[in-house]
Amino acid sequence: MSRRSLGELIAPRRLGGDFRWLLASSWTSNIGDGIALSAAPLLIASLTSSPLLVAAGAMMQFLPWLLFGLLAGSIADHHDRRRLVMLANASRAVIVLGLVVFLATGQVTVWIVLVTSFLYGTAEVFADTAGSTLLPMMVRPADLGIGNARLQAGFLVGNQLAGPPLGAFLFALGSFWPFLVQILCVSLAVILISRIARTQIPAPDVAADAAPAGTGHRIREGLRWLRGNAPVRTLVVIILVFNVTWAAPWGILVLYATEHLGMGAVGFGALTTASAVGGLIGTGCFGWLERHVSFATLMRVCLSLEVLMHLSFALTTSGVVAFVIMFGFGAYAFVWGTISTTVRQRLVPLPLQGRIASVNMVGVFGGLVIGQFLGGLIAQAWGLTAPWWFAFAGSAITLVLVWRSISHIAAAPPVLDAKDSPPEE
């Protein structure tokens, strides 16, 4: 395959040059985040043996979203979104640089790492919220699906497949090496996104009312719009509930894999890898799926497979079967993620993209926190398979309740007509 045809496959020319800069920046940033995904827990574990402090390191991924998610959405809707992404990513690089200084001087403590993780996660909230609004401003509504699929592929390769083993390898060379590479990745992401030429950010009508309205008013404005828009509101509720049911067994997955399935630590790591490989294949097939299968059908199939996955994990005692299930989970889960993001972006006006995206992410991480808490309680009381039964029952009931609504979500007309879409370059 020629270089030109490979480039066309990864980032079709019709999506424009700005999309390619966005894609390159996203992929580069995801590699840096993937490196930290393994290096940060390793660093915390090297500094403390306290399970509470190790768990606190993981919670730093969720807490900033719950505290600042809605604020980040409001800010993204009333400022230059490209510059916000650049500023937030530059802040992330500076924060990690501070950690590297502590590591290099031997002054690092677990509390410094936790504070660094919180600050980094907070900057990430603003970067991701503003970044999620850029794609709808660059491509036509009909191309949002393929654009989101390519961004998802970068997340899978960088954040899930390539980054974590690279981070572990670099940590073995020296505790500061993975974080130095992370700084380089995030800094390069800033440079790449600065090459985006389009400057219609923010939209003129947003800029006009930015001064008189306070942040609280803007957040309430977004929530009122969401409450009045049944398709997007239902989609957010589906995502919230399914994240609660998904997180309940996932919070104790390491114990389920090592104790119930007897797979050991290596087997547990291989399970997550199987999910990432399945997701990569799923996102790679998304273009074909989008052309041949309706979104309503795809959404119902993905959610139905989620229900069946929980049931299968509740019943199986075979590690081989678990690998197959996890591979399938990755395939349909990332197809679902691409569809839900695409549908939301098509249905939300550009001036509200940041606020509605932030409500969605607060729901995602709120669901994860609630689900993991419930999963721990359920497993403690009834055993390691009990959270899977809870997830099966909860997701099945939810699917029955929203089954008819899915057609309305998928069939809702985009807020942008083709004539309002960005021109092709």
N, C-alpha and C positions, 0 to 999 in steps of 0.2 A: 504494500500500500504506500503511495507517495505521501510526502510530507503535506502536500496541499490537501489531498483527500482525507488524511488523518485529521488535519485541523478542521476541515469542514464537518467531519463526523463528530468531533468533540464540541466545537462551537460553530454551528452553521453560520454562514456569512450573513444570512437574512436577519440574524439577531443583532448585528452591528458591532463596530469596533469597541464601543463602550462596554458592551456585555463581556467581551473577551478580557478587558482590563479588570472588570468586576470578578470574573471567574478566576483569573490568575491570582488576584488578591485574596479571594476566599480560599482557594486551594492552599496557598502559601501559609495563610494564617492558621488553617486547620492542621497543617503539619506541625506548626509550633504548639498548638493546643494539644495535639496528640502526644507530643513529646512530654509535655507537662502532665498529661493524664496518668502516665506511669511514674514519672520522676518525682512528682510532688508527694504521692503516698509513700514512695520509697524513702524520701528525705524525712518525712514525718516519722515513719517507722524506725529510722535510724537514730532519731532523737528522743523517742519515748516508747514505752511498752504499754502505755495506757490505752485500752480500747476506746475509751471516751474521747480522748484527744485525736486518735486516728479517725474515729467517726466524725469528729468535728471538722476535720479536714475535708471530708466528703460533703458535709453540710454547707461548706462555703460556696459550693456550686449552686445551691438552691436559695440560700438566704438573701443574697442581693436582689434576685428576681422578685421575691415577695416584698422586699422593702422599697425597691426603687423602680420596679417594672412599669407601673403606671406613669410615674414621673418621666421616665425615659421616653415613653410613647408620646407624651405631650410635647416634650422638648423636640423630638424628631419631627413632629408635625409643624413646628413653628420656627425652624432654623434650617440652614443649609445642611441637608442630610449627608452629602458627600464629605463635607468638612467635619461634621460630627463624627463620622466613622474614622477619619484620619486622626482627629484629636483624641478620641477614645483609644484607638490602637497605639498611638504614640505614648499615651499615659500608661498603657499596659507595659510597653517596652521599658519605660522609666521605672515602673514599680518593680519589675523583675530585675532590672539593673541594680536596684537597691539591695535585693536579696543576694545577688551575686557578690556584692561588696561584703556583706556579712559573712557569706560562705568563704570568700577568699581570705578574709582576715581571721577566720575561726571564731567569730563572735555570734554565730547564728544560734538561736534557741527555737524550740517548738512554737513558742508564742509569736516570735517574729515571722515564722513561716505561716502561721494561721492568720495573722494580720495581713501579711502579703497576699495570701489567698483571697481574703475578703476584699481587699482593695482591687485586686486583679479581677475578681468576679464582678465587682461593681462597675468597673470600666467596661467589662465585657457585655454587661447588660445594655449599656448605651451604644456600644459598637454594633451589637447584634440587632437591636431594635431599629436603629437608623439604617443599618445595612439591609434589613429585610424589606425596606420601602423602596430601594433603588431599582430592583428588577422591573416592577410595574411601570416605572418611568422611562425604561429603556426599550422595552419590547412591546409588541402588539399583544392584546389579550389572548389571541389564538396561540401565541408562542410562549406563554407563561409556563405551560406544562413542561416543555422540553428544556426551558431555561432552569426551572427548579430542579429537574432531574439531573442536569449537569452539576448544579451546585451541591445536590445531595451526593453525587458520586465523589466529589472532592472531599466532602465530609467523611465518607466511608473510607476512602483511600488514605487521607491524611490523618484524620482523627482516630479511626478505628483500626486500620491495618498497618500502615507504615510508621506512624508517629509513636505509638506505645512501645514497640520493640526497640526502636531507635533510641527513645528516651531511656529505657532500661540499660541498653548497651552503653550509652554515654555516661549514665550515672555510675556504672561500674568503673569507668575510666577516672572519674572524679566527680564529686557531688555538684560542682558548679558548671560542668560542661553542658548538660542538657539545657540549663537555663540560659547559657550564653547563646546556644543555637536557637533557642526559642526567641530571644531578643532579636537575632538576625532575621528570623522568619517574620515576626510581627513588624519589624521595621521595613522589610521589603514589601510587606502587604500595604503599608502606608504609601510607599512610593508608587506601587502599581495602581492603587485606587486614585491617586492624585492625577493619573493620566486620563481619567474620565473627562471628556471634553464638555458634555452636556451640562448646562448650568441652570436648568429650569427648576432648581431646588432652593428655596421652597416655592410652591405655586403662588402666583401673584395674589390670589384671594386670601391665602393664609397669611402672607406677609402683611397684608393690609390690616387685618384684625389682630395681629400679634401683640400690639402694644396695650390696648385697653383691657384685654381679657387676662385674668390671673390664671395660674397653673391649675388651681382647683376647679375653676370654671371650665377650663379646657378638658380636664379629665372627665368631669360630669357630662360635658357635651358629648364626648365619645361614648360614655356609658349609656346615655339616653339614645344615641343613634343605634347602639347595639341592641338595646331593649326593644326598639321599634322595628328592627330588621329580623324577621323570623328565621330566614335561612342561615344567616351568619350566627345568630344567637344559638340556634339549635346545634350548629357545627361546633361552637365553642363548648357547649354543654357535653356533647358526645366526647370531645377530646378530654375534657376534665374527668368525666366518669371512667372512661376507658384507661386513663392514666392511673386512677386510683386502683382499679382492678389489676392493671398490669404491674404496678409497683409492689403490690402486696406480696406476691411470690418472688419477684425479682430482688427484693430486699434481703431475702434469705437464700438466694440462688446458690451462693458459695457453699452453704451448709447442705442444701438439697443435693448438689452435685457431688460433694465429697463424701457425705455420710449416707444419704439415701441411695444414690446411684453408685457409690464407691469408685468415683472417677479420679480422685486425687487432685492436687493443685494444677498439674499439667492439663488434665482433662477439663477442669473448669475453665482454664484459659482457652483451650481449644473450642469450647462451647461458644464463647463470645466471638472467636474468630470465625466460626461457622456462620454465625448471624451476620457478621460484616460481609463475608463472601456472598451469602444469599442476597443481602441488600444491594451489593454492587451489581449482581446479575439482574435484580429486579429493576433498578434504576436504568440499567443499560437497555432493558426491553421496554422502557416506558413509552418511547416514541411509537413503537409498533402497537402497544396496548391502547394508547390514546387515539390512534387512527382507526382501530378495529373494534373497540369495546367502549360503550358509553360510560361516562363517569359514574352514573347512578349504579350501574352493574358492578363496576370496579369497587366502588365504595362498599356495597353490600357484600361482595365476595371477600374483601379484605377484613371487614368486621366479623363476618361469619368464620373465617379462618382463625381469627383471634380467639373466638369462643372455643373452637375445636382444639386449638393449641393448648389452652388451659386444661381442657378435659384430658388431652393426651398426656400431658405432663403429670396430671394427678394419677393416671392409671399406670404409666410405664415404670418399670424398674431396670430398663436396659439403657446403658450408655449409648449404644449405637442408635437406638430409636431416638434418644434425646438429641443426638447430632442432626439427624434428619429433620426433626421438629424445629430445631433452632435454625437450620439452614432455610427452611420454609418460612419461619418467622421473619428472618431478615429480608427475604424477598418481598413478602406482602406488606411488611411494616413500612418499608421505605417507599413502596408504591403508594400506600395510604398517605404517608407524610407528604409526598409530592402532590398528590391530588388535593388534600385538604388545604395545603398552602396555596396552590393554584386557584382553587375555588374561592378562598377568602380574598386573595388579591384581586380577582376579577370582580368581586361583589362590593368591595369597599372603595369609596371615593379616595382619590389620591391625597386630599388634605387630611384624611382620617387614618391612613394606612399605619402610621406609627402607633396611634393609640389603640386601634383594634388589634394589631399584632402584639402589643404589650399585654393587653387583657388576655389574649390567647396564651401567651407564655406564662403569665402569672397563674393561669389555670393549669397549664402543664406542670409547672414546678410545685404548685399547691397540691395537685393530685399526687405527685410523687411523694411529697412529705406525708400526706395523709395515708397513702397506700402503704408506704414502708412502715409507718407506725402500726397500722392495723395488721399488716403481715407479721410483724414481730410478735404482737400480742396473740394472734391466732395460732402461729407456730408454737409459741410457748405453751399454749393451753391444749392444743389438739394434735400437734405433730407437724412434721415438715411438709406433708402433702396437703394439709388443711388449707393453706393460703391459695393453692391451686384450685381447690373446690370452691372457695369463696370467689376467686376470680372468674371461674366458669359460670357460677350462678349469677353473679353481678353483671357480667358482660352479656350473658344470654338475655336476661331480663331487659337490660338497656337496649339491646338490639331489637327486641320485639317492639318496644315502645317507640323507637325512632324509625322503624323499617319504612313506613309510608312517607315520613318526612324527608328521607334521603332523596326521593325523586324531586321534591320541591327545591332542595338545596342544589342539586346538580343542574336543574333546569332553569334556575333563576337567571335572568338576563344580566350580562356584565354591565357595570355602570359606565364603562367607556365604549363608545362606538369606534369602529375602525378609523373614522376620520379624526377622532380625538387622540389616537395612539401616536407614539413617537414615529417619525418617518424613518424609513429604511435608509441606511447609509450606502 
